[in-house]
Amino acid sequence: MDSDWLASGVADMAGSLQGSSILAIAAQVRALVAQGHRVCNLTIGDFDPKHYPLPDPLLAGTERALREGHSNYPPANGIPELRRAVQQMFARRLGWTPRLDQVLIAGGARPVLYGCYRAIVNPGDKVVYSTPSWNNNHYTHMVGGVPVEIEVGPDDNFFPRLDALAPHLHDAALVVVNSPQNPSGTCIDAGTLAGLCDLILAENAQRRAAGRRPLFLCYDQIYWMLTFGATHHADPVSLRPAMADFTIYVDGISKCFAATGLRVGWTIGPEPVVDAMNKVLGHVGAWAPKAEQVATARLLDDDAATDGYLRFIRQAAGDRLSVLYRRLGAAQARGLPVRALEPQGAIYLSAEFALEGWRDGDQLLHSAAHVRTWLVERVGLAMVPFRAFGAAHAPHWYRLSVGAVGQEELALMLDRLDAALAALQPPA
């Protein structure tokens, strides 16, 4: 059969949709491991259960719920117990109480993100987001939106400045912010977020008077309970209560409870948008499994169990991130073109390896791609370049994820990195 002819039958959107760069890098890492290379894999935005086991109440609660018979379809918008648990969790932990009809449960954060895009963005509508960021380019493509990408860098903590955002808001349909952010592991500061909220509120006051469609903010806070040190998570409605009419939250158990495979996520947003998202997701069956919903509701209602697990996961991830940050900082202090941003949240560290033009013996590191290959093959350090998150302007920056690595393995890799860096010769 003629595969080219068959491919011509694929819809334009699907045929032009790019595959995940991160998955492609993961495949390269697996191939190296199969060839016998020793690789410390910091590419995975997931959790190894050996290092990050599920909370006991969630594991036992899912089994219990299955034995109780919760193996059938859940309500399309989520079981009432979980919707109430999410509502009350927001009230206790963020200080404001959404209405129950603002809460929608879905099969993880990805369907929530897709549902938000699909419910708000018409073909030709502008979507504003910063780069690097996770998957906004793909979601914008899938719904036929027009991307407005704002390049950000380390001097801005990898978040856009208000003066960079403001010119694009007058004709946009959606602004997307993720904090703590994937890939940077940094958090938006409350002042910047409050300023963005003020811009959106002012814009929408003008739009309402002119009879134009409102501008919405998609606020992805899937990592919000994973913050470190003095970092405080800020959210739009806590800062500006009027933003409840214009903010769509993305949240769930995937990251803060190391439960990526259980597929329980939720959104809180304005009722007309949540209703539209429910219709979209209902037609594709993007429901969270019922037993996992039952167990999640019981976990969220148990503050002692929740707080106990959060202490564990913050320390486990925070300790690994701190080791990386300190060791890369020591390399920078020795005059090497290596640096990292202090970790603030999520399971990621932003690090720069500006080694292009340096030599390892007779081998010239001639490009950013060659540097990445050298780090994998010479050191066994596998990372995801920010280029995979749409940031071609930051060719030497990488995401280092600590979700699937043990502390001993991490320390051994860092020893190899120190030795490899010490052997490098700078450009003449």
N, C-alpha and C positions, 0 to 999 in steps of 0.2 A: 504494500500500500504506500502511496505517495504521502510522506509525512508533511511535506511543505504544503501540499494541497489541503490536507486535513487541518493544518494549523491556520489556514486562511479562513476557516470557519469559526475560529475563536473570536469572541467579541473584542472590539478595539481596546476597551479599558483593561480587560484581563490580559490580553496579549501584550500590552505595553507596560503592565505592572512589573516593577523590578522585584526580584527576590531579595531576601534579607542578606545584607552584607555580613551581618554577625553570624548567621548560620553558615555562610560560606567559609568564614574564618574558622569556625568551630570544626568544620569538615577537614580543613588543612591541619588543625591541631591533632585531630584523631588519626590522620594519615601519618603524621610524624611519630605519634606514640606507637602506632602499629609497626613502624620501622625501627623501633627500639630507642627513640630519643626520650630523654628524661625531660618532661615538660610540666612546669607549674602553671596550670591553666587558670588564668585570671580573666578569661573572656566571658564566663558564664554568668548571666544575670539571674541565677537560680540558686537554690540551696541544696547542698548535699546533706541528706538526712543523718549521715554519720556525725556531722559536725553541728547541725541545726535540726534536732528532732522536733517533730510536731509537739505543740502543747498537749500534755496528757488528756485534759478534758476534751480537746478537739478530736484526738485519736479515738479515745474510748467512747466519746459522745457520738461519733459517726457510726461506730459499730453498734452501739446501743440503739440508735435511731433506726438502723437497718433491721435489727431484730424486733423492733417495735412495729415494723411494717411500713416504714416510710421509704418505699422503693418505687412509688408511682409518680405520675406527673405532679409537680407543684403548681400552685396558682401562677399564672403568667407573670405577675408583678412581684412574686415572692410570697413566702408564707407569712401570715400576719405576725407570728411571734418574732421573726427576724426583722421585719420592717419596724416593729415597735422597739426591738433591741437596738437597732441602728439609730433610731430617733432619740432614744434615751441616752445612748452612748455619746452622741453629739452634744446633748444637753449637759451631761456631766463633764465631758472632757474639753469641749470647745466653748461652752457657756451660752449656747443659744439652741432653741428647740424648733426643728423643722416640723411642719405639719405632716401627718402620716401619708397623705396623698402626694407628698413631694418625694417619697422614698420609693425607689425601684431596685429590685434585686436582679442580678444577671449572672451569667456564667463566667465571672472574672472581670478584670478591668478592661480587657481588650474589647469585648462586646459593648461595654459602656462607652468607651471612646468612639467606637464606630457608630453606635447609636446616636451619640451626640452630634457627630458630623452629619450623619444622614438626616437627622431631624431638623437641622438648622441650615445647612449649606446647600443652596441651589447651584446648579451648573453656572459657572461664571462668577460666583460670589468669591470675595477675597477672604482668605484665612491668614491671620497674622501670628507668627511664632518665631522664636529665635533658633539659631543654629550655633552649636550642636543641640539637637533634641531628638527624642525617640519617636520615629514613625509618623510624624506629622506630615512629612512629604508624601508618604504612601496613602494615608487617609484622605488627604486633600485630593490626590489624584483619583482615588476610587469614587469620590462623589462629584468629580468634575469641577472642583474649586480652583481658584487662582492663588498660588502660594505667594505670600509676602514674607520673605525670609530676612530676618535681622541678624546680621553676624555679630556674635559676642565673643569675648575673650577673657583671659584671666584677670585683667585689670578691672573688669566689671563683675567678677565672681561668676562669670558665664551666665549673667542675666542681662536683659536689655535695659538701657537707660530710658527714662520717660521721654526725653527729647527725641529718642530714636523711634519710640512707639507712636507718639502723638500724631505725626503727620499721616499715619495710615489708618486711623480709626474712623475717619469721617465717612468712608465708603466700604468698610469691612463688615462681614457678617459675624465673624468669630475671632476671638483672641484666645490663644492656648498657652497656658503656663503650667509647668510641672515643678513642684517643690515639696520636699527635697528632689533634686533633679537627677534624672538619668539622661546623660552619662556622667555629669560632673561631680555628683555627690555634694553639691553646694545648695544653699537655701536662699530664697529671696528674702531680703530684709523687709521688715514691716513698713518702713517708710516708703520704699519703692512700691510695694503692693498697695498701700493706701493711696499713693499718688495715682496708680493705674486705675484703681476703683473710682477715684474722683473724676478722672478723665472719662471713664465709661458712663458714669452717672450724668455728667454734663452733656456728653454726646447724646445720650438717650433722652434727656429733657428736650433737646432740640429736635430730635427725631419724632418724639411723640407730638410735639406742637406742629410739625410739618406732615404728620401722617405717614412717616416712613417706618420700616421694619426696625426693631430694636437690635442693638449690638449685644452679643453675649460673650461671657468669659467662661471657657472650659478650664477648670482648676483641678489638675491631676495631683492628688495628694496621697497616692497609693503608699508612699514611704513615710507618711507624716509622723508616725509614732517611733520612727527610727532616727532620732537626732542625738547628737553627741555634745558633751561639754556644756557650754553656756548657750548653745544654739536653741532658739525658741521658734517653734513652728508658728507661722502666721497664716491666717486664712481670711478670705475676703469678707464674709458676712460678720465675723467677729470684729473686724476693723470698721466696716461700713454696713450696718444692718440693711440699708436699702438695696444692697447688692443681692439680697435673697431673690429678687425678681429677675436677676440677670446672670446668675452664676450656676453652672452645672458642675457639681463635684464628681470626681472619679476616685473611688476608694474600694477597699476590700481587704480580705485576709491574706492575700497572696504573699506579700512581702513582710509585713510586721509580725506575722505568725508563721513564716517559712512554709506556707501552705499553697505553693504555686499550683500543685496538681489537684487540689480540691475544688477549684473553680467556683469561688464565691466572691462576687463583687457587688457593688451597689453605687447608685447615684442618688444625690439629693439635688433638686433643682426646681425651677418654676414649673407649676403644674402643667401648663400646655406643652412645654417641651418634654417633660417626663412622660406625659400621656402619649406623645408622638413616638418617643423612644420605645415605650412599651409595645406599641403596635408594630414597629419595625422589628424589634427583637423577638416578639412573639411569633412572627411569621417565619423566622429562621430557627426557632426553637433554641434560642440562646439562654435557656434557663439554667440556674445553678441547680445541681442535684439536690433532691429534697432532703435526704438524710444529712448531707453536709450543711444544709440550711438550718435544720433542727439543732445540730451540734454547735454551729456558729452562734445561734441565738443564745444558747445556754452559756457559751463561753463569754460573749459580750456582756451578759447580765451578771457575770461573776467577776467583780472588780478585783478581788484578791488573786484569782487565777490569772487574769489578764495582766495585772501589774507584775506578778511574779515572772511570767514569761517575758514580758518586755524588759525587765531587768536583765534576764539571762541573755536575750538576743542582742540587746544594746552592748552589753559587755563583750560578748563573743565577737560581734562584728567590729565594735569599736577598738578592741585590743589589736585585731589584725590590721585595721586601717592605720592605727597609730604606729605600729611597727614599720609599715611601709613608709609612712610619712617621715618618721625619724631617720630611717636609713637613707632615703633619697635626699633628705635635707643634709645629712652628713656628706653625701657625695657632692652635693652642690657646694658645701663649705670647703671641699678640697679643690674647688676650681673647675669642676666638670660641668658641662652644659646640661645639667639634670635638675629638675625642680618639681615640687608638688604643692598643691593647695591643701591647706589644713582641712581634714574631713569634717563636714558638718552634719550630713545625714545620708540615708540610704546605705548601700553596701559598696559604694564606689569611691575611688580616689582618682582625682585628675592629676596626671603626671606628664611632664614634658621630657623627651629625650632628643635634644637638638644635636645629634651626633653626625649629621650629614657633613661630609668632608673630613671626618676623622679616619684614622687608619688602624686596623688590627693587623700588625705585621705588614705583609704586602697587599693586604686587602683594603681597598678604599670603600668606605661606606658612602656610596655615590648618590643616594636618594633616600627620602623618608621611607619608601617601601622597602628599600634594602636594609635600612636600620631595623625595621620591624622583623624582617627575616633573620637578620644577624642576632637579634635579641632572643628569638625563639631557638635558633639552631645552636648558638654559642652558649647561651645562658639557660635556656629552657624557660624563658619568660614569655608567655603568650598573653597579649592584651588586645583590646579593640581600639583601633585608631578613631579619633573624632571624625575623620573623613567619612566613616561608616554612618555617622549621625548627621551628615549633610554639611560638615564643617571643613571644606577644602581649604579654607583660610587659616586653619590651625593644623598644618600637616604633621607637626611633631608632638601633638598632644594625644594622650591615650586615656581610655577608661580601664582601671584596674578593679576587678570585682573580687570580693573576698567570700562570696557565698558558697564556694565549693572547694575550699582549700583549708588544710589544717595548719596550725601554728608551726609545727616542726618542718613541714614541707616548705612553708613560706620562708622560714629562717634559712634553710639550706639554699634555696634559690637566691636569696639576698646575698649570701656569702659568695655564690658563683658570680652574681652580678658585680659585686665589689672587685673580685679578681679580674673579671673581664674588662671593667672600666679602667682599672689600674694599668692594664696592658695597652690601652689605646694611646695613639700618638695624635696630638692636635694638628690641625691644618698648618701648613708651613707659613 
